[in-house]
Amino acid sequence: MNQTITTDKSKVFNYSRHGNVDDYLCSLKGEEFCEYRKRWKAASSMEREFDFPVFLVFETMFKCNLKCIMCYHSNQNKSAYDYDGMLPTEVFGRIMKECSGRYCPSLTIGGTSEPLLDIRLPDMLALAVNSGFMDTMINTNATLLAENVSRKLIKSGLTRIRIGFDGATAETYEKIRIGANFHRVKSNILNFIRIRNEMGSRFPIVRVSCVHLSENDKEIQDFITYWKPHVDYVSIQRYKPHEFTQECKRGKMGAGEQVIENVKCSQPFERLYIRGNGDVHACCSMVYGPRVGSIFESSISDIWNSDKMKRLRWQLKNGEWDDIPTCKECMIQTYGAV
């Protein structure tokens, strides 16, 4: 089993059965996938500015069936970024049509919500694959990962499924993932892998991840030891608060934490974040923005190449971090970009 540590800043530890995940996917998907990952790295390093995003994040609705203690959905200020409704099917279809004529190789559906609550998910993923997306992903809590859903997801052509499972014991897991049943979700994950193997598919590759919190600190090694033989890779992620609070600004950030000088965020060079209410953001931060357009009113290309996006990328590239309200309040200042 290989251990890959991504960066000291991100504090993400990946334990993989297949070595480097990119290399493994390239070996399965071929040269075109490798070229896409090179393009991704050029965007994330800010070496090149492309005329179309390489990654789209779709949050088709702002809903979840759990109240995890570290999540937006348990935040008392949730109303600041909540909304009703969902992304219309025809709007998603229009975006897929636009992307099919451009180079946009990757997407994820879910955002900060539970994607399996949207019964359209397998059909949306299949449409994305048929539209030319070669790397499709979802992040899920797996509470709704029943056998029939599992089969539909595998048949859709999904590339990666990332499952949050933040404890090695029922007591700890259910304290963190409020509303979930440890044994049922664990069974769902193992059954998903069994079904995938029975269907003779290598996809999606399965990641089980754990957010490292004080509540599960003593269970991290047991978590890794249990899941390594079962899934394609295990990820341990350090918890990052959603916003740069006044306590952080006063230096109360926890042991060993400090504000990182001259950190640069690559998200506006890689992606757009599309919400169910039509709002389009330049990054994953929803509390402060920046909202850069509406998908109900503009195309992906128009938003990506707008003066607002160009100005934002210029500011980030030139270190004008504090001039952008969103960035000024972002915890990447403390924890670095992932």
DACOR-V362183 format. One record per pair of residues at least 12 apart in sequence whose C-alpha atoms are under 10 Angstrom apart, sorted by the first residue. I is the first residue (numbers start at 1). J is the second residue. D is the distance in Angstrom with one decimal. If there is no record, write none. Layout:
BEGIN
i,j,d
I,J,D
I,J,D
END
This chain:
BEGIN
i,j,d
1,15,7.0
1,16,6.2
1,17,5.2
1,18,7.6
1,19,7.6
1,228,7.9
1,229,8.9
1,233,9.5
2,14,8.5
2,15,6.0
2,16,5.5
2,17,6.4
2,18,7.3
2,19,5.4
2,20,8.2
2,233,9.5
3,15,4.6
3,16,6.3
3,17,8.8
3,18,9.9
3,19,7.5
3,20,8.7
3,233,9.5
3,234,9.5
4,16,7.5
4,19,7.6
4,20,7.0
4,21,9.3
4,235,9.7
5,235,9.8
5,236,10.0
6,338,8.7
7,336,9.3
7,337,9.4
7,338,8.3
8,335,9.4
8,336,8.8
9,260,9.0
9,263,9.9
9,332,9.2
9,334,8.9
9,335,6.0
9,336,5.0
9,337,7.0
9,338,7.7
10,237,8.0
10,238,7.7
10,239,10.0
10,240,9.6
10,332,9.0
10,334,10.0
10,335,6.3
10,336,5.7
10,337,6.1
10,338,5.0
11,212,9.9
11,236,8.1
11,237,6.2
11,238,5.8
11,239,9.1
11,335,8.1
11,336,8.9
11,337,9.8
11,338,8.3
12,209,9.9
12,211,9.4
12,212,9.8
12,235,6.8
12,236,5.7
12,237,4.7
12,238,6.6
12,239,9.9
12,338,7.9
13,209,9.7
13,234,8.0
13,235,5.5
13,236,5.1
13,237,6.6
13,238,8.9
14,207,9.3
14,208,9.9
14,209,8.9
14,224,9.7
14,233,6.6
14,234,5.6
14,235,4.5
14,236,6.6
14,237,8.8
15,207,9.6
15,224,7.8
15,225,10.0
15,227,9.6
15,228,7.1
15,231,9.9
15,232,8.6
15,233,5.4
15,234,5.0
15,235,6.4
15,236,8.5
16,207,8.9
16,228,7.4
16,229,9.6
16,231,8.4
16,232,6.0
16,233,4.1
16,234,6.4
16,235,8.6
17,228,7.3
17,229,7.8
17,230,9.3
17,231,7.8
17,232,5.5
17,233,6.1
17,234,8.9
18,232,7.1
18,233,7.9
19,232,9.6
19,233,9.0
20,233,9.7
21,205,9.4
21,232,9.0
21,233,8.3
22,34,7.9
22,37,7.4
23,37,9.5
24,205,9.9
25,37,9.9
25,135,9.4
25,159,8.9
25,160,9.9
25,203,9.8
25,205,8.8
28,202,8.5
28,203,9.6
29,134,8.5
29,135,9.6
29,159,9.9
32,105,9.8
32,134,8.8
33,105,8.5
33,134,7.1
33,135,8.2
36,54,8.2
36,103,9.1
36,104,8.9
36,105,6.8
36,106,8.7
36,134,8.8
36,135,9.2
37,54,9.5
37,105,9.3
37,106,9.9
37,135,9.9
39,54,7.7
39,105,9.8
39,270,9.4
40,53,9.5
40,54,6.6
40,55,8.4
40,105,9.4
40,106,9.6
40,269,9.4
40,270,7.0
40,271,9.9
41,266,10.0
41,270,9.1
42,269,9.3
42,270,9.2
43,266,7.2
43,267,8.7
43,268,9.1
43,269,5.6
43,270,5.6
43,271,9.3
44,264,9.8
44,265,8.3
44,266,4.9
44,267,7.1
44,268,9.0
44,269,6.5
44,270,6.2
44,271,9.7
44,337,10.0
45,264,9.2
45,265,9.2
45,266,6.8
45,267,10.0
45,269,8.7
45,270,9.6
46,264,9.1
46,265,9.1
46,266,6.5
46,267,9.6
46,268,9.6
46,269,6.6
46,270,8.8
46,313,9.1
46,316,9.6
46,317,7.4
47,269,9.5
47,317,9.9
48,269,8.3
49,268,9.8
49,269,6.4
49,270,8.6
49,310,9.5
49,313,8.8
50,103,9.7
50,269,7.7
50,270,8.5
50,304,9.4
50,305,9.3
51,102,9.4
51,103,9.3
51,269,9.8
51,301,7.6
51,302,9.9
51,304,7.4
51,305,6.7
52,99,9.0
52,102,7.4
52,103,7.0
52,104,6.9
52,269,9.3
52,270,8.7
52,271,8.7
52,272,9.7
52,300,7.8
52,301,6.2
52,302,9.4
52,303,9.6
52,304,6.4
52,305,7.7
53,99,9.6
53,102,9.4
53,103,8.0
53,104,6.1
53,105,8.9
53,106,9.2
53,267,9.9
53,268,8.7
53,269,7.3
53,270,5.4
53,271,5.1
53,272,6.9
53,300,8.4
53,301,8.4
53,304,7.1
53,305,9.7
54,102,9.8
54,103,7.1
54,104,4.7
54,105,5.9
54,106,6.3
54,107,8.3
54,133,9.9
54,269,8.6
54,270,5.6
54,271,6.2
54,272,8.9
55,103,9.8
55,104,6.3
55,105,6.7
55,106,4.8
55,107,5.2
55,108,8.0
55,133,9.5
55,135,9.2
55,136,9.6
55,267,9.4
55,269,9.6
55,270,6.0
55,271,4.7
55,272,6.9
55,273,8.9
56,99,10.0
56,104,8.0
56,105,8.9
56,106,6.6
56,107,4.6
56,108,6.5
56,109,8.5
56,136,9.8
56,270,8.4
56,271,5.4
56,272,5.3
56,273,6.2
56,274,7.4
56,300,9.5
57,106,8.9
57,107,5.7
57,108,5.1
57,109,6.1
57,110,7.5
57,111,6.3
57,112,9.9
57,137,9.5
57,138,9.7
57,271,7.2
57,272,6.2
57,273,4.7
57,274,5.9
57,275,8.3
57,280,9.7
57,281,9.6
57,283,9.1
57,284,8.6
58,87,8.8
58,92,9.0
58,107,7.5
58,108,6.2
58,109,4.7
58,110,5.9
58,111,6.0
58,112,9.5
58,113,9.8
58,115,9.6
58,138,9.8
58,272,8.6
58,273,6.2
58,274,4.9
58,275,6.2
58,276,7.7
58,280,9.5
59,86,8.5
59,87,7.9
59,108,8.6
59,109,6.0
59,110,4.7
59,111,4.7
59,112,6.9
59,113,6.7
59,114,9.0
59,115,8.0
59,273,7.6
59,274,6.1
59,275,4.8
59,276,5.7
59,277,9.1
59,278,9.7
60,85,8.7
60,86,5.3
60,87,4.8
60,88,8.2
60,89,9.3
60,92,9.0
60,109,7.2
60,110,6.6
60,111,8.1
60,112,9.9
60,113,8.2
60,114,9.6
60,115,7.8
60,117,9.8
60,118,7.7
60,120,9.7
60,121,9.3
60,274,7.9
60,275,6.1
60,276,4.4
60,277,8.2
60,278,9.2
61,82,9.3
61,83,8.1
61,84,7.7
61,85,6.5
61,86,4.6
61,87,6.6
61,88,9.9
61,109,10.0
61,110,7.9
61,111,8.9
61,112,9.1
61,113,6.9
61,114,8.6
61,115,8.3
61,117,8.9
61,118,7.9
61,275,7.0
61,276,4.9
61,277,7.8
62,81,8.7
62,82,6.4
62,83,6.7
62,84,7.5
62,85,8.2
62,86,7.8
62,87,10.0
62,110,8.7
62,111,8.6
62,112,7.2
62,113,5.5
62,114,8.2
62,115,9.5
62,275,8.1
62,276,7.2
62,277,9.1
63,82,8.8
63,83,9.3
63,84,9.1
63,85,9.7
63,86,9.5
63,110,9.4
63,112,8.3
63,113,5.2
63,114,6.4
63,115,8.6
63,117,7.6
63,118,9.2
64,110,9.9
64,112,8.4
64,113,5.3
64,114,4.9
64,115,8.3
64,116,9.2
64,117,7.4
64,140,9.9
64,141,9.3
65,113,8.9
65,114,7.2
65,116,9.8
65,117,8.0
65,141,9.1
65,143,8.5
65,144,9.4
65,178,9.2
65,179,7.3
65,180,8.5
66,113,9.7
66,114,8.6
66,141,8.4
66,143,9.1
66,176,9.8
66,177,6.6
66,178,5.8
66,179,5.2
66,180,6.7
67,176,8.4
67,177,6.5
67,178,5.1
67,179,6.7
67,180,9.0
68,141,10.0
68,166,9.7
68,173,9.7
68,174,9.0
68,175,8.4
68,176,5.5
68,177,4.4
68,178,5.4
68,179,8.1
68,180,9.2
69,175,8.2
69,176,5.5
69,177,6.8
69,178,7.3
69,213,10.0
70,176,7.8
70,177,8.9
70,211,8.7
70,213,8.8
70,239,7.7
70,240,8.6
70,241,7.6
70,242,8.7
71,112,8.2
71,113,9.8
71,176,9.9
71,177,9.5
71,241,8.8
71,242,8.2
72,112,7.4
72,113,9.1
72,241,9.7
72,242,7.6
72,286,9.8
72,287,9.6
73,112,8.4
73,113,8.4
74,178,9.4
75,242,9.5
77,287,9.2
78,287,8.8
79,287,9.6
80,286,8.6
80,287,6.4
80,288,8.8
81,285,9.9
81,286,6.3
81,287,5.9
81,288,8.8
81,289,9.5
82,277,9.5
82,286,9.5
82,287,9.6
83,275,9.5
83,276,8.2
83,277,6.9
84,276,8.4
84,277,7.5
85,276,6.9
85,277,6.8
86,118,9.0
86,275,8.3
86,276,4.6
86,277,6.4
86,278,8.8
87,274,8.9
87,275,7.2
87,276,4.0
87,277,6.3
87,278,6.9
87,295,9.7
87,296,9.6
88,276,7.7
88,277,9.0
88,278,9.1
88,296,9.6
89,120,8.4
89,124,8.5
91,276,9.9
91,278,9.1
91,295,7.9
91,296,7.5
92,124,7.9
92,127,9.4
92,128,9.4
92,274,10.0
92,276,9.9
92,295,9.5
93,124,8.3
93,127,7.9
93,128,8.8
93,131,9.6
94,295,9.9
94,299,8.9
94,300,10.0
95,128,9.6
95,131,9.8
95,295,8.6
95,299,7.6
95,300,7.2
95,301,10.0
96,124,9.4
96,127,7.5
96,128,6.3
96,129,9.5
96,130,9.1
96,131,6.1
96,132,8.7
96,133,9.0
97,127,9.6
97,128,9.2
97,131,6.9
97,132,9.8
98,131,9.1
98,299,8.0
98,300,7.7
98,301,8.5
99,128,9.0
99,131,7.2
99,132,7.9
99,133,8.4
99,300,8.3
99,301,9.1
100,128,8.7
100,129,9.7
100,130,8.6
100,131,4.9
100,132,5.8
100,133,8.0
101,131,8.5
101,132,8.8
102,131,10.0
102,132,9.1
102,301,9.3
103,132,8.5
103,133,8.8
104,131,9.7
104,132,8.0
104,133,6.7
104,134,8.9
104,135,9.7
104,271,9.6
105,128,9.5
105,129,9.4
105,131,9.5
105,132,6.8
105,133,4.5
105,134,5.4
105,135,6.2
105,136,8.4
106,128,9.0
106,129,9.5
106,132,9.0
106,133,5.4
106,134,6.2
106,135,4.6
106,136,5.7
106,137,8.0
106,159,9.7
106,271,9.5
107,125,9.2
107,128,8.3
107,129,9.9
107,133,7.2
107,134,8.8
107,135,6.6
107,136,5.2
107,137,6.3
107,138,8.6
107,271,9.0
107,272,9.8
107,273,10.0
108,125,9.0
108,128,10.0
108,135,8.5
108,136,5.8
108,137,4.5
108,138,5.3
108,139,7.9
108,158,9.8
108,160,9.2
108,161,9.7
108,273,9.7
109,121,7.9
109,124,8.7
109,125,8.2
109,136,8.2
109,137,6.7
109,138,5.5
109,139,7.7
109,140,9.8
109,274,9.6
110,137,9.0
110,138,6.3
110,139,6.5
110,140,7.8
110,275,9.4
111,138,8.5
111,139,7.8
111,140,9.8
111,273,8.0
111,274,8.7
111,275,8.2
111,284,8.0
112,139,8.7
112,140,9.6
112,275,9.8
112,284,8.6
112,286,9.7
113,139,8.7
113,140,8.3
113,141,9.7
114,138,9.1
114,139,7.5
114,140,5.8
114,141,7.0
114,142,8.9
114,143,9.5
114,144,9.3
115,138,7.1
115,139,7.3
115,140,6.5
115,141,9.0
115,142,9.7
115,144,9.6
116,138,9.1
116,139,9.4
116,140,7.2
116,141,8.8
116,142,8.1
116,143,8.7
116,144,6.4
116,145,7.6
116,149,8.4
116,153,10.0
117,140,9.8
117,144,7.8
119,149,9.2
121,138,9.5
121,149,9.6
121,152,9.2
121,153,8.1
121,156,9.2
122,149,8.1
122,150,9.4
122,151,9.5
122,152,5.9
122,153,5.4
122,154,8.6
122,155,8.2
122,156,5.8
122,157,9.0
122,158,8.6
123,152,8.5
123,153,8.8
123,155,9.9
123,156,7.0
124,156,8.5
125,137,8.6
125,138,9.4
125,152,9.9
125,153,7.9
125,155,9.6
125,156,5.9
125,157,7.2
125,158,6.6
125,159,9.7
126,152,9.5
126,153,8.6
126,154,9.8
126,155,8.1
126,156,4.5
126,157,6.3
126,158,7.7
127,156,8.3
127,157,9.6
128,156,9.1
128,157,9.1
128,158,9.4
129,156,7.7
129,157,6.5
129,158,7.9
129,159,9.4
130,156,9.5
130,157,9.1
133,157,9.9
133,158,9.9
133,159,9.8
134,157,9.0
134,158,9.0
134,159,7.7
135,157,9.2
135,158,7.6
135,159,5.5
135,160,7.5
135,204,9.9
136,156,9.7
136,157,7.9
136,158,5.4
136,159,5.1
136,160,6.4
136,161,8.7
136,204,8.9
137,157,9.9
137,158,6.3
137,159,5.9
137,160,4.7
137,161,5.7
137,162,7.5
137,204,8.4
137,205,9.6
138,153,9.9
138,158,8.2
138,159,8.8
138,160,6.7
138,161,5.2
138,162,6.1
138,163,8.4
138,204,9.8
139,160,8.7
139,161,6.1
139,162,4.6
139,163,5.8
139,164,7.4
139,207,9.4
139,208,9.8
139,209,9.9
140,161,7.5
140,162,6.3
140,163,5.1
140,164,6.4
140,165,9.4
140,208,9.8
141,162,8.5
141,163,5.6
141,164,5.2
141,165,6.9
141,166,9.8
141,177,8.8
141,180,8.6
141,185,8.0
141,189,9.7
141,208,9.7
142,161,9.7
142,162,9.2
142,163,6.4
142,164,7.7
142,165,8.6
142,180,9.3
142,184,9.3
142,185,6.0
142,186,8.5
142,187,9.7
142,188,6.7
142,189,6.9
142,192,9.6
143,163,9.8
143,179,9.4
143,180,6.7
143,181,7.8
143,182,9.2
143,184,7.5
143,185,5.4
143,186,9.0
143,187,9.7
143,188,7.3
143,189,9.1
144,184,9.7
144,185,8.3
144,188,8.1
145,184,9.8
145,185,8.0
145,187,9.5
145,188,5.8
145,189,7.5
145,191,8.9
145,192,7.5
146,185,9.6
146,187,9.7
146,188,6.5
146,189,9.3
146,191,8.5
146,192,8.1
147,188,7.9
147,191,7.4
147,192,7.1
147,195,7.8
148,192,9.9
148,195,9.9
149,192,9.3
150,188,9.0
150,189,9.5
150,191,8.6
150,192,5.9
150,193,9.1
150,195,7.5
150,196,8.1
151,192,8.2
151,195,7.1
151,196,7.7
151,199,8.5
153,192,9.8
153,196,9.7
153,203,9.6
153,204,8.4
154,192,9.1
154,195,8.7
154,196,6.7
154,199,8.5
154,201,7.7
154,202,9.3
154,203,6.7
154,204,6.5
155,196,9.4
155,199,9.1
155,201,9.0
155,203,9.2
155,204,9.6
156,203,9.9
156,204,9.6
157,201,9.5
157,203,7.2
157,204,7.4
158,203,6.6
158,204,5.4
158,205,8.7
159,202,9.0
159,203,5.5
159,204,4.4
159,205,6.4
159,206,9.0
160,203,7.0
160,204,4.5
160,205,4.9
160,206,6.1
160,207,7.6
160,232,10.0
161,203,8.8
161,204,6.0
161,205,6.3
161,206,5.2
161,207,6.3
161,208,8.6
162,204,9.4
162,205,8.5
162,206,6.1
162,207,4.7
162,208,6.0
162,209,7.1
162,233,9.5
162,234,9.5
162,235,9.4
163,185,9.9
163,189,8.2
163,206,7.6
163,207,6.1
163,208,4.8
163,209,6.0
163,210,8.7
163,234,9.6
163,235,9.7
164,177,9.2
164,207,8.5
164,208,6.0
164,209,5.0
164,210,6.0
164,211,7.9
164,235,9.4
165,177,8.1
165,180,10.0
165,182,8.6
165,185,8.4
165,186,8.4
165,189,9.8
165,208,6.5
165,209,5.9
165,210,5.6
165,211,8.2
165,223,9.1
166,182,9.7
166,208,9.0
166,209,7.0
166,210,4.4
166,211,5.9
166,212,7.7
166,213,8.7
166,215,9.4
166,216,7.3
166,219,9.3
166,220,8.9
166,223,8.4
166,236,9.2
167,182,8.7
167,209,9.6
167,210,7.0
167,211,8.8
167,212,9.2
167,213,9.7
167,215,8.7
167,216,6.0
167,217,9.1
167,218,9.6
167,219,6.6
167,220,7.6
167,222,8.9
167,223,6.6
168,182,9.1
168,210,9.5
168,216,8.0
168,218,9.4
168,219,5.8
168,220,7.4
168,221,8.8
168,222,6.2
168,223,4.9
168,224,8.7
168,225,9.6
168,226,8.1
168,227,9.4
169,182,7.7
169,183,9.3
169,216,9.1
169,219,7.9
169,222,9.1
169,223,8.7
170,182,5.1
170,183,7.2
170,186,9.9
171,216,10.0
172,215,6.8
172,216,6.4
172,217,10.0
172,219,8.7
173,210,9.9
173,215,9.0
173,216,8.0
175,215,8.2
175,216,9.6
176,211,9.8
176,213,9.1
176,215,7.5
176,216,8.5
189,206,9.0
189,208,8.8
189,230,9.3
189,231,9.0
190,227,9.9
190,230,7.5
190,231,8.6
192,204,10.0
192,206,9.2
193,205,9.1
193,206,7.8
193,230,8.0
193,231,7.6
193,232,9.7
194,230,9.8
204,232,9.6
205,231,7.9
205,232,6.0
205,233,8.2
206,230,9.1
206,231,5.6
206,232,5.3
206,233,6.6
206,234,8.6
207,227,9.4
207,228,9.8
207,230,9.8
207,231,6.3
207,232,6.0
207,233,4.9
207,234,5.5
207,235,7.0
208,223,9.7
208,224,9.4
208,227,7.4
208,228,9.1
208,230,9.5
208,231,7.0
208,232,8.4
208,233,6.7
208,234,5.1
208,235,6.4
208,236,8.8
209,223,9.3
209,224,9.3
209,227,9.5
209,233,8.5
209,234,5.7
209,235,4.5
209,236,5.7
209,237,7.3
210,223,8.1
210,224,9.1
210,234,8.1
210,235,6.3
210,236,5.0
210,237,6.2
210,238,8.5
210,239,9.4
211,235,8.5
211,236,6.0
211,237,4.8
211,238,5.7
211,239,5.7
211,240,9.1
212,235,10.0
212,236,6.4
212,237,5.8
212,238,4.9
212,239,5.8
212,240,9.6
213,237,9.1
213,238,7.3
213,239,6.4
213,240,9.8
214,239,9.6
220,236,8.0
221,236,10.0
223,236,9.3
224,236,8.4
237,338,9.8
238,335,8.9
239,335,9.2
240,330,9.9
240,331,6.8
240,332,8.3
240,334,8.8
240,335,7.0
240,336,9.7
241,253,9.9
241,330,9.0
241,331,6.6
241,332,9.5
241,334,9.8
241,335,9.5
242,284,10.0
242,285,7.8
242,286,9.3
242,287,8.4
242,329,9.2
242,330,7.4
242,331,6.7
242,332,9.6
243,285,8.6
243,287,8.1
243,288,9.1
243,326,9.3
243,327,9.8
243,328,9.5
243,329,5.9
243,330,5.4
243,331,5.6
243,332,9.1
244,326,9.9
244,327,9.4
244,328,7.9
244,329,4.8
244,330,5.4
244,331,5.1
244,332,8.6
244,333,8.1
244,334,8.2
245,329,7.6
245,330,9.0
245,331,8.6
246,329,9.7
248,331,8.9
248,334,8.5
249,329,9.6
249,334,9.7
253,334,8.2
257,334,6.7
257,335,7.7
258,333,8.5
258,334,5.7
258,335,8.1
259,331,8.9
259,332,8.7
259,333,5.5
259,334,4.4
259,335,7.7
259,336,9.0
260,331,9.9
260,332,8.1
260,333,5.4
260,334,5.5
260,335,7.4
260,336,7.0
261,319,9.8
261,333,7.5
261,334,8.9
261,336,9.7
262,316,9.6
262,318,9.5
262,319,6.4
262,320,9.1
262,321,8.0
262,333,8.5
263,316,9.0
263,317,9.9
263,319,8.0
263,321,8.3
263,332,7.7
263,333,6.6
263,334,9.0
263,335,9.5
263,336,6.7
263,337,7.8
264,315,9.9
264,316,6.2
264,317,7.0
264,318,9.0
264,319,7.2
264,320,9.6
264,321,7.9
264,327,9.7
264,332,8.7
264,333,8.8
264,336,8.2
264,337,7.5
265,283,9.1
265,313,9.3
265,316,6.9
265,317,8.6
265,319,10.0
265,321,9.2
265,327,8.6
265,332,7.7
265,333,9.3
265,336,8.1
265,337,5.9
265,338,8.8
266,283,9.0
266,313,8.6
266,316,8.2
266,317,8.8
266,337,7.7
266,338,9.2
267,282,6.9
267,283,5.6
267,284,8.1
267,313,9.3
267,337,8.7
267,338,9.5
268,281,8.8
268,282,5.1
268,283,6.1
268,284,9.7
268,304,8.9
268,309,7.5
268,310,9.2
268,312,7.6
268,313,6.3
268,316,8.8
269,282,8.7
269,283,9.5
269,304,9.3
269,309,9.1
269,310,9.5
269,312,9.5
269,313,6.7
269,316,9.6
269,317,9.7
270,282,9.1
270,283,9.2
271,283,7.2
271,284,9.4
271,304,8.7
272,284,8.6
272,292,9.2
272,300,8.3
272,303,8.9
272,304,7.7
273,285,9.1
273,286,9.3
273,291,9.4
273,292,9.7
274,291,9.9
274,293,9.5
274,294,8.5
274,295,7.5
274,300,9.6
275,294,9.1
275,295,8.8
276,295,9.5
277,294,8.5
277,295,8.8
277,296,8.7
278,293,8.3
278,294,5.1
278,295,5.1
278,296,5.6
278,297,8.4
278,298,9.8
279,291,6.6
279,292,7.8
279,293,6.1
279,294,4.7
279,295,6.5
279,296,8.2
279,297,9.7
280,292,5.8
280,293,5.2
280,294,5.5
280,295,6.5
280,296,9.6
280,298,9.9
280,300,9.1
280,303,8.2
280,304,9.8
281,293,7.2
281,294,8.8
281,303,9.6
281,309,9.7
282,303,9.6
282,304,8.8
282,308,9.8
282,309,7.5
282,312,8.6
282,313,9.5
283,326,9.4
283,327,9.8
285,326,7.4
285,327,8.8
285,329,9.6
285,330,7.7
285,331,9.8
286,326,8.8
287,326,8.1
287,329,9.5
287,330,9.7
288,324,10.0
288,325,7.1
288,326,5.2
288,327,8.7
288,328,9.7
288,329,7.9
288,330,8.9
289,324,9.8
289,325,8.2
289,326,5.8
289,327,9.1
290,308,9.5
290,309,9.6
290,312,9.2
290,324,8.5
290,325,8.0
290,326,6.2
290,327,8.9
291,308,9.4
291,309,9.8
291,326,9.9
292,304,8.6
292,306,8.3
292,307,9.5
292,308,6.5
292,309,6.8
292,312,9.6
293,306,9.0
293,308,8.9
293,309,9.5
312,324,8.0
321,333,9.3
END
